Every structure is written in C-alpha cells, then in structure tokens.
Amino acid sequence: MTDRKTAALVGGGVIGAGWAARFLLDGWNVRLFDPDPEIARKTEEVLKNARAAQGQLMKDVPLPAEGEITYSATLAEAVAGADFIQESLPEREDLKIRVLAEIDAAAPARTVIGSSTSGLLPSRLQLGMARPERLVVGHPFNPVYLLPLVEICGGEKTSEAACETAAEIYRSIGMKPLRVRKEIDGFIADRLLEALWREALWLVNDGVATVEEIDDAVRYGAGLRWSFMGTFLTYRLAGGEDGMRHFLAQFGPALKLPWTKLEAPELTDELIDRVAEQSDAQAGGTSLREFEALRDACLVSVMSGLADQRYAAGEVVEARRRALKARGEG
Ligand SMILES: NC(=O)c1ccc[n+]([C@@H]2O[C@H](COP(=O)([O-])OP(=O)(O)OC[C@H]3O[C@@H](n4cnc5c(N)ncnc54)[C@H](O)[C@@H]3O)[C@@H](O)[C@H]2O)c1
C-alpha cells in the first residue's frame, strides 16, 4: 500500500504509546523516538491492550490494516518526511522548547506539529521555533487510543490553518477535537480536573476521607453522570422543571459557603506518604497492565452503551464505525 501516512512521535511514555496505538490502529505508519532502552517492550504491551480494546469497541466493523512501527535511533530520523508530528515529552517547559526547536529544524517545512502538553502555553513552547506557526497544542486523554477528546489550542504565532489541519487529522483517527478559544494555562479540561484534584488532596490531608473513599464518591455517583452529560447539563436537570435558573437560585448561596479550598495543600513528605500508602492499599497488588486492561474493558462497556444511544462519546464511536465500514467497502 503506497498511500500510508507517517506520524512521527517524539516521546513514547504513557501518552506517546497511546498515540502510537491510535495512529497504528488507523493504518498510519509510526516512527517513534524515545531514548528509553525499554521503549519497544513498553510500547508493544500498550499496543496489545489497545488492539483488544479498539477491536471490541468497533464491534463487527473490521479495523484498517495496522501500520508499521519503527523505533527511530534519532529525532531527525523520526521526523524526516513525516506527515504529522506529535510531541509527548515530559511536562517540562525548558525541555519542550528545546526539543520542539530541534523538531522544527529537522522536519519538512509544512508538517504540522502537535504538542500533548497538559497545560503549558503554546506561545511559550513555540519560542525557539523558526516556523512557530505550525505548532498546535493537541492535548489528549489517557488512554489516547480510546478516549476521543483532544483539546486544540494555538499560541500567538500559530496559524489558523495549522489548527484546522491538526483538527482534521485527529478527527480522521476517530477523535473529537475541541477548540480552546483563549490560550490559558491548563486549557479547559485540566482546569476542571485540577480543581477536583486539589479538593481531593485537602480531604486526605485533613483526614476527612481516604483516597479510596474519595474515588467511591466519584465513581458511584457524579462520575457516572459526567461521562455523558458533563457539569452544566447535569445541573440543569438537577434544577427540575425550571432548569438552570432554579438550580442557580437554590444552590447559589452555597457558593458563598466555605465548600471549597482551591489552594492546594502543601505537599509535605507526610501527605505524600499518606496518599501513596493509601493508594497502594487501594490497588491491593494489582499490576499497572492489569489495571489498564480493566480500565479499557470498562471504558469499552460505557462507550458501547453510549454508542447504542448515539449520544455524547457514543456518537463519536458510531461515526467511527460508519467511517471504517465505508473505508472497508471503498
Ligand atoms: N499522563 C497523562 O495522563 C497525560 C494526559 C494528557 C497529556 N499528558 C502530557 O503528555 C506529555 C507526556 O506525558 P507522559 O505521561 O506520557 O509522560 P511519561 O513520563 O510517561 O513519558 C515521557 C517520555 O518521554 C521520553 N523522553 C524524555 N526525554 C526525551 C527526549 N529528549 N526525546 C524523546 N523522548 C524523551 C521519556 O523516556 C518517556 O518515555 C506531557 O506533556 C503530559 O503533560 C499526560
């Protein structure tokens, strides 16, 4: 097959491996650069889970023939001739600025570069680039090969065309691009997640709840609703027949009560030990890969259920099934 596209991935940790699976399972070839000597073993393990999960999610629709993965010896080798580049380096601004400049110098002039950063500003990440207009934040969610959302955010020098190209590529591999209108630390999703995370750390710090109890408070209640309605639609329904206005009138006064401690607690050694020990106890010896397989199976169940309703993430799954079917028939 001659028309296979090539994605170059720089950084192949949790997120980079997820991108590798997402692209390979859509039929792209992947060139991955990561100096970790164990990179091939780790990536193959993630790929194994990803194949099983995507296969189940797409039901009876055959996946495209898988692309080939190459573990490149150098960054320049990985990005040469690439049709798209995704950077998933550790979340350190100085490192990303330096390596993005190297990618920029070695990659074909027109190739768009996505950054997986969870919250660093693209205007800063593009500082060392000769062609900064092609740098776009494409912030995914773990596991990248299953969750559709990818936040797209441009910096001061990013071109609209680069944002559109990135969105189009992400959409073509089964994702849901969400454009962030204003450049902001943490973008949209991590602003929300970070608020919850800070509160959760306070609850552990103050001895109000264990890490497991806090997770239960999410997964047996609000988390189930969030997965298909998010916050605003959920609260609209909580307002009964009068909807959001009634909700705001009823719970508005609580906004003045001390229900939140948004400043994070100091990460003292004691707090770190408490969180880590409780987390180990919660895991009860289950390995990372076992948990990942369990997480994937649960996500597939939830997303398949949503696909039956053709709603929220299920709409994306259904659209993907249709697109793959058409591709198979074409
Ligand atoms: N973990 C998450 O849930 C998550 C979610 C969304 C976005 N992100 C973002 O994705 C990025 C990567 O995060 P991660 O969780 O995969 O981190 P990670 O630590 O799992 O992986 C980072 C990888 O980069 C490699 N690396 C280090 N220096 C390198 C270099 N010079 N060239 C090439 N590779 C190099 C490391 O060997 C490692 O494999 C970060 O920007 C993070 O904010 C993470």
The ligand as an ORCA input file, in Angstrom:
! r2SCAN-3c Opt
* xyz 0 1
  N      -0.181     11.026     31.719
  C      -1.319     11.639     31.388
  O      -2.407     11.261     31.849
  C      -1.321     12.784     30.394
  C      -2.549     13.153     29.808
  C      -2.550     14.149     28.814
  C      -1.371     14.776     28.455
  N      -0.197     14.420     29.077
  C       1.023     15.117     28.634
  O       1.738     14.263     27.749
  C       3.147     14.506     27.876
  C       3.851     13.214     28.206
  O       3.362     12.735     29.443
  P       3.503     11.192     29.861
  O       2.530     10.998     30.976
  O       3.450     10.330     28.656
  O       4.988     11.188     30.454
  P       5.968      9.935     30.604
  O       6.935     10.291     31.657
  O       5.175      8.659     30.734
  O       6.700      9.861     29.185
  C       7.659     10.773     28.747
  C       8.564     10.045     27.764
  O       9.425     10.993     27.151
  C      10.695     10.355     26.975
  N      11.723     11.374     26.777
  C      12.389     12.082     27.726
  N      13.239     12.931     27.114
  C      13.125     12.739     25.765
  C      13.734     13.314     24.620
  N      14.654     14.274     24.725
  N      13.356     12.882     23.401
  C      12.394     11.915     23.265
  N      11.782     11.339     24.310
  C      12.149     11.746     25.549
  C      10.864      9.503     28.208
  O      11.817      8.452     28.012
  C       9.443      8.974     28.440
  O       9.237      7.725     27.799
  C       3.283     15.604     28.935
  O       3.362     16.841     28.317
  C       1.995     15.478     29.737
  O       1.612     16.696     30.353
  C      -0.141     13.423     30.017
*
